[in-house]
Amino acid sequence: MKLASRVERIEPFWVMEMAKSAREVAAGPECDPALGGEPMIYLNIGEPDFTASAPVQAAASACLAAGQTAYTQATGLPALRSALSAWYAQRFGLDIAPERILITAGASAALQLVCLALFEAGDEVLMPDPCYPCNRHFVTAAGGQARLLPCGPEQRFQLDAAGVEAAWTPATRGVVLASPSNPTGTSIDPAEMRRIVESVRARGGMTVVDEIYLGLSYDERYGSSALAHGDDVISVNSFSKYFSMTGWRLGWVVLPPALVPAVEKLAQNLYICASSLAQHAALACFEPGAIAEYERRRGEFQRRRDVVLDGLERIGLNVPVAPDGAFYAWADCSAFSPSSWDFCHGLLHLAHVALTPGRDFGPAAAERYLRLSYASSMAHLQEALARLQRVLHP
């Protein structure tokens, strides 16, 4: 069968390949408690162990009972767009018109729509290395080329304005950033974000920022949206992380007014609308009780972060930049192995702990770093740290 060439330009999602290996080991005798084995602890996938809040679950049940399952507008329920507008005002002090907010089938669909609307063959898009792999693959699928710029700990593993200006070419169409970042959990300082936006704007480019972890910021210095720097900034967001609705596949994008019709047209043709059930349920996310629960969970993630950072430091898996958001630690494993891929595969068998090697996130430091997700329970995190200590320091 002849496949389209774009398929060959997109690498496998190595996180998922590692997950397959973890499941295979977990199904074997070495992880069978009945045979004296240890169950696998999964710290490889970025999915909160919290489920949708009680108000959201109740709203979903009521929606089903009332038969509210018909198509919505491609742009989403007007009430949900208005609720998000009010959330931006309350949480970030931003005046974002509901008309600029489009509800999408997850943040992935949002970024895909944006890339299809903006990028085409011959366009170059600047991104940091490391970065979430799917983000750059959306650029590739749209026909563009993601140009990864190595960013070390001295840059918080993030692009800065000087790097953008030095890398800009006549083919450059814009930048795709993530703040807080997956895999590092680090954010771009607001002053630096402003400089990046101004630099890109001056060159006629577009700034796209993945902000799906913005609700899970732990440091007030970094807890602001890039939307504060102008109506031409595009922000992609999601109900998956802060609102704990991963499998509901619901996200949104904030667009410049002039871009709304183009993205709406693409959404109409590609998937008609996001899940109506998920949209109706998500209205309950903004009830005071639900917000209080999400804030409690944010505090719990911060406590987990502190435990993980302390444990990794004691083990010798150095995290050069402490995460200020999300639920990831980007740890240097070079003291133990020249290959994070081999190191993580070894730990599946030796410690029965699943981690994510750096291979997915860009070539610059793929062999040096691994990603640990602390979206699991505190008990699992403490047990995993104890196992790593036992294996790495026998």
N, C-alpha and C positions, 0 to 999 in steps of 0.2 A: 504494500500500500504506500503510495506516495504522500508524504506529509508536507504541510506547509513549512517553509524554511524557518518561520518564527519559532517553531517548536524546538528546533535544534539550538536556537540561540538562548533558550531558557534552561538553566541548570535544574537538576532535581532539587526538591525541598529537603535538604539533608537533615533538618530537624525531624522530619517524619521518617526518614530512613533510620535514624537513630532510635526513634520510638518503636519501629518494627523490631529492631534488634533487642531492645529492652523487653518487649513483650515475649519474644522467643525465649530469652533467658528466664524470664519470670515464670514461663510455663514449664520449665524443666525441674528436675529433682533438687537442684541446689537452692531453689527458692520455695520448696514445698515444706511448710512447717511440720507436716506429718512425718517427714523424713529428716527432721532436724535442720531444715534450711531456713533462710531469712527471706521474708517477702520483699519484693522489689520496692524501693522508694523512688517515686518519680518526681524529679526536680528539673525535668527537661522541657516541659510544655508550659507556655505562658497562659494558663487558664486559672482564674481565681477558684479556690475551693468553696467559696460562698456561692450560693445560688441566688436567683432573683428574689428580691425582698417580698415579704408577705403581702404588702399592698399590691404589688405587681402581679403576683400569682392570683390574688383575689380578682383583680381587674380582668385578667385573662379568662378566668372562669365565667365571670359575668358577661364578658364579650361573647364567649361561645354560647352561653345560655340565651343571649339576646339575638343571636344570629348575625352579629356584626363581623362578617367575614368576606364581604364583597370587596372588589377592587377599590382602592383609593386613587386620588390624583397621583400622577407620576411624581409630583413634588412632595407628596406626603399629606397627612392629615393637617389641615390648617391649625387645629387646636394644638397639635404637637409642635409645629413650627413656632407657634406663639409661646408655648411653654418653654421651649429652648431659648427663645429671645429673652424671656423674663429671667431665665437661669443665668444667661450671660450678664444681664444687668445686676442681678443680686450677687453672683459669685465673683465676677471680674470687673464690675463697674463699666461694662461696655454697652453701647447702644447699637445693637445688631437688629436690623429690621427683619421681621419674620420672612419677608419675601426673598431675602438673600439665603435662607436656610432651606436646603433640599434634603428630604429624608431618603435614605438609600438602603439597599440590602447589605448592610454591614459597611464598615469603613473600607473594606476591600473594593466593594462596588463603587464607593465614592471616589477612591483614587483612580480606579480604572476609567470612570467617566471623565475625570479631570484630564487624565493623560490622553484619552482619545480626543478630547476637545482641543487640547493645546499642542500636542507633539505629533510629529510625522517623520517620515524617512529623511535622514540628514540632520535632524535636530539632535543636539547634545544637551544632556541634563546633568548638572553637577550634584553629587551626593557624597556624604562622608563614608569613609571606610574605617570602622565598621558601620553597617546599617542593616535594617531588616530586609531580607532578600526579596520578599514579594514586592516591596516598593520599587526596586529597580527593575524587576521583571515586568511590572505594569508599563514602565517606560519602553522596555524592549517590545512588548506585545503591541504597543501603539506604533511601532516602527522607529522610535528614537533610540538613542544610545546613552545609557547611563555611564557617566564618567566618574569613577570612584576616586576620591582624593584622600590619601592616607591621613588620618587624624589620630595623634597620640595622646597620652595622658596629659601632656602640657596644654592641650587644647580641649580637655575634658572629652576627648573622642568625638568632637563636634567641629563642623566647619566654622570658620570665622571670615570676616569680611576681607581681610588681607588675602586669605587663601582663595576666596571666590574671585577677587579681582585679578590675582596672578594667573588663575586657570582659565579665565574667560577668553573665548575665541569667537570669531564671526559666526560659528555654527551653534554657539551656546544659546539655548532658549530660556533657561532658568535654572532654579535649584529646587530640589526636594529634600526637606529636612525632617527631623523628628525630634520633638522636645516635649517631655522626656523621651529618651531613646530606648529602643529595643535593638541591641542587647545590653547596653551599658547602664541604663537607668539614670543617665546624666542629662541635664538640660542646658540650653543655651542661655547665657545671661541676657536679660532683657535689653541692656545697652548694646550688646554685641548683635542681638537679633535686629535691633533698629538699624545698626550699621549695615548688616547684610541686606535688609530690605531696601534701604536707600541705595546701596551699591547696585543691586539687581535692577531696581527701578530706573536708575540713571542709564543703564545699558539696554533698556527696553525689554527686559526679561520678566518672568513671573516667579513669585515666591510661593511655593506650596509647602505647608507645614503639617505633618502628621502629629496631631495632638491627642491621640486616643488615650494616653496615660496622664493627661494634664490634671484630671480630677484627683489623681493619686500623687500629688506633689507633697513633699514633707518639709520643704524649706520655703518660707515666704518670699525669699529673694527670687526664686525661680517659678513661682506659682502664678504667672500671668500669661495671657494668651498673646500670640503673635498678631492677632487681629487688632491689637491696640496700635499697631504701626501703620495702619492705612486700609482703606476699603479695597485696595487691589491685592491684598494678601488673601490666599486661599487656605482655609483650615479644614482638615479632615478629622472627624471625630467618630466616636462609637459608644453604644450602650453596653459594650461587652465588658469593659474593665472596671471602671468606677461603679457602674450600675449593675455589674455582675450578670449580664444577660448574654453570655457568649453564644449559645446555640440558637438564640432567637434571631440572629443575623439582622441586626438593625444598627444603622449608623446614620451619619448626616455629614453634610459639607456646607461650609459658609463660603459664598462666592461673591466676586465683584458683580454688581447689578447687570452689567453688560454680558456676563457669561451665563447667566441663569437660563435664558431661552435655549442656548446650544446644549447645555447639560440636560435640561428637561427633555429636549427632543431625543437625545441619546438614550435617556432612561426609558422613555416611552417605548422605544424600539427594542431595547436590549432585555428588559425584564418587566415592563409595564408599571410595576410599583413594588415597594417593599411589603413584606407580610402585613396584612391589615390587622391580624390578631396581635402581632408584636407591637404595632403602632398604638393600638387602643390600650394595650397593657402598659406601654411605656409612659402614658400620661400619668400613671400613678407614681412614677419615679420622683415626681416633683412635689408630692405631698410632704408636709413637714415631718411626719413619722418616718417616711422612707429616707429622706435626706439625713435625718439623725442617725439612721442605721448605716447609711453609706459612710458617714463621717466616723462612726465607731469602727467600721471595717478599715477605713484609711488609717486610723490609729493603730489597729492591730497589725496591718502591713508594716508600719513604721517600726513597731516593736520587733517583728520578725526580722526586718532588715538589720536592726542593731545586733540581734543575737547571731545572725549569719555572718555579719562582718567581723564580729569578735571571734567567732569560731574559725573562720577561714584564716584570719591573721595568725591565730595560735597554731594552726595546722601548717602554715607556710604557703598557702594559696593566696598570694597578695592581691588585693583589690586596689589598684593605684588611684582610682577616683571613686570616692564613696557615692553610691547612687542617691540622688535627691528626689527621685520619683520612680514610678512604675513598681515592678517587683522582681528585678534582676540584679545579680552581681556579676560583673565582668572580671574574672579572676585569672591571674597569670599562673600557669602551671608549668612554666619552663624549668623550674627548679627540680621537677620530678620527671619530665619527659620532653624530648624535642618535638613531639607530635601530640597536640591536644586530641586529635582523632583517635590515635592509639591509646592515649591515656584514658579517655572516656570509655572506650570499649573495654579496656582492662578493668575499670571500676565496676562495670556491669557484673563481671564475674567475681571480682575480689571483695567488693563492698556491697554489691547489690543495690547500688545507687545509680540512677540514670541522670546524667548531666548532658549538656549540649556542647559539642566541640565548636571551635570558632569558624569552621569551614564555611558555614552558611553566610556569614556576615561580611565577607570580603577577603581578598587575598593578603592584605598588608600584614596582618598579625594572626592569620588563621591557625597557625600551628602553636602560637604562644598562649592564646587565651581560650577560656571556656566560659559558658554562661550557666549560672545556677539560677533557677526560678524559685523564689521564696513565696510563691502563691499557694504552697501547701500548708498544712497545719503546723503549729509550733511543735507538737510532739514528733511529727515526721522530720522536721528540720533538725531538731536536737538529736534524734536517733541517727539521721544521716551524717551529721557532723561527728558523732561518736564513732561511726563506722569508718569514715574517712581518716580520722585520727588513728584508729587501730590499724588500718591497712598501710597508711603512709609513714607511720612511726611505730613499727612493731617492737 
